[in-house]
Amino acid sequence: MSKVLVLNSGSSSIKYRLYDGDRVLDKGTVERIGEPGGGPDDHTGAIRQILAGLDLSGLTVVGHRVVHGGRRFTAPTLVDDAVLAAIAELVPLAPLHNPANLAGIEVARQALPEVPQVAVFDTAFHHTLPDSAATYAIDREVAQRYAIRRYGFHGTSHAYVSRRTADLLDRPYEEINTITLHLGNGASACAVAGGRSVATSMGMSPLEGLVMGTRSGDLDPTIVFHLRREGGLGVDEIDDLLNHRSGLLGLSGVNDMRELLAHRAAGDEAAALAFDVYCRRITGYVGAYYALLGRVDAVTFTAGVGEHAAPVRTAALAGLDRLGITVDPDRNAGSGDRLISPEGAEVAVCVIGTDEEREIARAARAVVTAGGH
């Protein structure tokens, strides 16, 4: 089988995984890039360190995660100079992520000039959103001028998990409707109809939608104006508040769900409220997406919280029995990819481990195969 290398370049770390077909040959993470006393000085050094430790004989493609593809990139794309320039133009839409993604691509192209490089965009899975889902109700000329629309994120995860849900149910992917819940430190919901994203909770940025570890999710925009006018907070301060000091952290003092559950069990009222706010938001999105889809075959939990926090799964779906959505306590307490709904339930409730690197590898391989590389 052909080898595929996946590189996920963050601001201070790079995750990598080397595949031969579906088999993982090697994987790891280089951390603390550019930090004093840490690892490599920059992404160039980090990627050279990674490549030096791998057997790359037979390598056919390198797949790169890129967070934001804007409206231009709606599918995995073979990288050339024009594509790199276009990704750079999208930096204002993802200033924390796209520069690091770009650095990884540039260094890999220099180190492996004969190997095709493919960019796989987090936003691409959501390009199928109907205009009614992607459009914000603001002046349309202003929206167009500043590229304001719903882009959605976690697309690679939602794509992988919705496809795996079809496999688990032994149903054709193009025939099932699924609500996928990616619940990690970042969290988003997605309604997938026959393999197409038709609604998702994150918006122009990853701030909108569900309550997250440190992000607020949905809130009244007037709060921003109020903080500026009455509190005197600057734009950067408000940005920091909503992205880094809100969510579970802002409500309870901890952003890790495991800690939150421990504090809640010990009688911490702030932790109990944070848990309730977190789960209530999920319940609302599941109900809304059920209405949008009209028929739901499965609700699937994934990512760190989704896969491991049984109390969250129970509370998030509580009260949805009339929609055919229920959780079996014994199955919910298990582990691994599985059904956690009762036997014969109208809607399957699933837990599936996400694997974004595997999805990136699949997409990158498909691009070079289709292009005859």
N, C-alpha and C positions, 0 to 999 in steps of 0.2 A: 504494500500500500504506500501511497505518497505521504510524505511528512508535511505537516502544517505547524508553523510556530505562531502562537497568539501572544501579542504584547498589549498589556493594558497599562498605559503610562499615566500615572497621577502626578500631582504637583510635587510630591516628595517620595514617591514609591513607584515601582514598576512590578506588576505581576506578570508572570509568563507561564506558558504551558506548551509543551511540545507533544504533538500527536503523530501517531502512525496509524492512519485510518481512524477508528474509534478508540484506539488504545493510547493511554497517556504514557509517554516515554519519560518525561521529566516535567517538573513544575517547581515553582518557588516564587519568592518575592524579594526584591532588593529595596530596602527601606532607608529612610533618613537621608535621601539624596540632597546634597547641598547644605546639610545641617552641620554646625560645628561639632567636631568629634564624632560625626556619624559615618555614613557610608561614602560612596563616590561623590566627587565634587559636583558632578552635573549628570544630565541624562546620557550624554555621550559616553562618559566613563561607566555608567550603570549598564547600558546596553552592551558595551564591549565586554564587561564583566560577565553578563549573562551569556553572550554568544560564545565566549571563550570556554565556558563550561559545558557546552552542548555538542552532541554529535549531529551536525547538520547535513551530513551526506544524504543526498536524495531529497533535500528540502525543496518543495514546489511552490510555496507561497507563505507570506507573512500576513496575518490578519491583525488589524489594529482597531481597538475601540476608540471611537470619536464620539464625544457626548452630543454635540450639536451639529446637525446638517442643514438647518434652516429649511427653506422651501425648495432649495435646489437639489439636495441629495435625498432621494426617496428610496434608495436601494443601496446595498453594498457596492462600492465603486473602486475600480482599479485606479491606483494613484499615479498621476503624472504631475508635471510642474503646474499645470493649470488647476488641477484639483487641489494641490497644496495651497496655491494662492487663494482659491475660493474658500477653503477651510479657514485660512487666516483672516479673510474678510468677515467671517462669522464670529470672531473672537468677542465683539461687544455683546453678543447674545449669551456667551458662556465664558466670561473672562477668567474664571478659576480653573476651567477644565480644558478648553480647546488648545491653549498654548502648550500645555503638557502633552496632550495627544499629538500635536504637531511635532514637538521635539522628538518624540519616540519614532515617528514616521521618518523624519529627516535623517536621524542617525542610522536607522535600519537600512534606509536606501543607500547611504554612503557605505555602510559595512557590507551589504549584500546587493551590489548593483545589478547582478544578473537574476535576482529572485523577484518575482512580481510582489507588489505590496498592495493590499486591499484595505480600504477604510470601511468599517462597519459602524453605522451611526445609531446611537440610542434613539434618536427621533424618527428614524426611517419607518419603523413598524407602524407609526401613527399617521403616516401620510394618507392613509385611507379614511381618516376622519371626514365625515361629511362637513360641508361648509357651515351648516347650522351648529355643529359641535366645535369647530375650530375658530369661529368668529366671535369676538367680543363686541358688545353693543356700545361702541364708542364711535366718534366721527370716523367714517371709513377712509377719508383722505389722510387723516392723522395716523390711523392704523397702518395704512399702506406705506406711508413715508418712513415710519420707524419700525416696520416689520413686526407689528404687534398682532399676535394671533396665538392660539393654543398649539404648541408643538408636541407636548407630551414627552416623557422620559421613561427610563427603564424598559424601553422597547425591546431590547435584546432578551431580557428576562421574560417579559410577557409573551414574546413569540415562542421562546423555548418551552415555557411552562404550559401554555395553551395547547401546543402540539403534543407534549407529553401527557396532558390530560386526556386527549383523544386516544392516545395509545393505551393508557391505563383503563379506559372504558371500552377499548376495542371498538371504537367508532371512527368513521371517516372524519378527518379534521375539517373538511369543508362542509360538513353537515351538522356540526354541533355549535351551540352557543355557550360561551363560558365567561364567567366573571373571575378574573385573576386578581389576587391581592398580594402584591409584593410588599411585605412588611419587614423592613430592616431599620437601620437608623434613618434612612430615607424611606418613604413609603408612598405607594401609589396603587390605585385601582384601575382596572381596564375592562371594558366590555368588548369581547371578541366574538364576532358573528361570522361563522364559517371561515375562520382564519384571518379575518380582517378586523383591525381595531376600529371601533365605531364610537367609542367614548373613553376618555381617560382623565384622571383627576388632576395630574400635574398640568401646568399651563404654559405660559410663555417661558417660565422658569420652573425649577423644581420646588418652588415655595408653595404653590397652590395645592389645595386638596386635603388629604388626610393629615391628622396630627402626626408629627414625626419626633425623632429623638430630640432635635434642637430647633426644628422649624415649626412655625405656627400652623401651617396649612391655611385653609379658608378663613378669612376675616373681613369685616367691613372696611373698605378702603378709607372711610372717614377716620379710622383709627390713626392712619398715617398722618393725615392733616392735623388731627388733634394733638398728636405727639409733637408735631412741628410748631404749631401755633401756641399751644398751652404749655408744653413741656420744654420748648426751645431746643429740641433734639435736631441735630443735623441729619441730612440724608444718609450719610455713612453710618451714623449711630443707629438710625432706625433700621437700616439694612442689617447691621450686625445683630440688633435685638431680635428681629423676626427670623433670621437665618441661623443664629448661633446661640441665642439665649432664651428661646421660646420652646414650644412643644413640651415634651415630658420634662425636660430640664427646667424650663421656666416654671412649670406647675409644681414640680416636686423636689427639684434639686438634683435629680439623677436622670440621665438619658438612656441608661441601659435597662431594658425591660426586666432582666433577671433581678437587678437591684430593686426596681420598682415593685415587683411582685413580692419580694422579701419584706420591704418596708410596709406594703399593704397588709401582708399577713401578720405583721407585728402591730397593727392598729394605727399606722400613720395615716391621718385623715387627708393630708395633701396628696399622698400616693394613691389613696383610694379614689379621690376626685380625678386625678390625672388619668388613672386607668379607665374610669367611667367616661371621661371626655374622649379619650382615645378610641374606645370601643364604640361609643355612640356614633362617632363620625363614620366609622367603617359601616355600621348598620345602615346609616342613611344612604351611603353610596351604593351598597348592595341593593337596597330597595329601589333606588332611582334607576340603576342599571337594569334591574329586572324589568321595570316599566319600559325602558328604552328598547330592550331586546325583544320583549313580548313573550319569549319562551327561553328558559334557562335550563340547560342540561347539567351544568356543573358550576360549583363555586370552588376555586382552588387557592389555597394558602401557600405562600413560598417566602423565601429569604429568612434571615435569622429569627425574627419574632414569629413570622408565619409558620415556620417549620417546627419551632421548639416551644412555643408558649401556648400550651393547651388551654389555660384560662382565657386567653385572648380570643381564641377560636370559639369557645363556648359563648362568651359574652357578646362577641361581635355578631353572632347569628341568632342570639336569643330573641324570641318573639316573632320569628319569621316562619313559624310552623305552617301558617295558612298559605304561604307561598310554596310549601313543599320542601322547605330548607330546615333540616334538623341535624343534630350532631349526636352520635352514639358515644356515651362517656367512655366505655371500654376501648373502643377503637381510637378515640381521641387521645387516650393515654399512651398509645403505642409509639412506634418510631418508624422511620423510613417512608418511602413513597407508598401511599395507601389511601383507601376510602375510609372516611370517618363518619359517614352517614349510615343510618340503619339499613339493614337489608330491605330492598324493595322501595327505598325512598324515591320520591318523585324527582328530586334534584340530587345529584351526586355531590357530596362535599369531599374534597380531596386535599391531601397534603403532598406536595411534590418539591423536592430539592431543586433549586434553580442551578443552572450551569451556563452562565453567560459566555465563558470561554469556549465551551463546546459549541454553542450556537454561533459564535464568531468564526470558529474553525469551519463549521458547516457552510456558512455563508461565503467565506473566503475561497474555499475549495470550489464552490459552485460557480463563482465568478471566473476563476481561471479555467475551469473546465469548459464553460460556455464560450470563453474567448479563444479557446484552442491553445492556451499557454502550456 
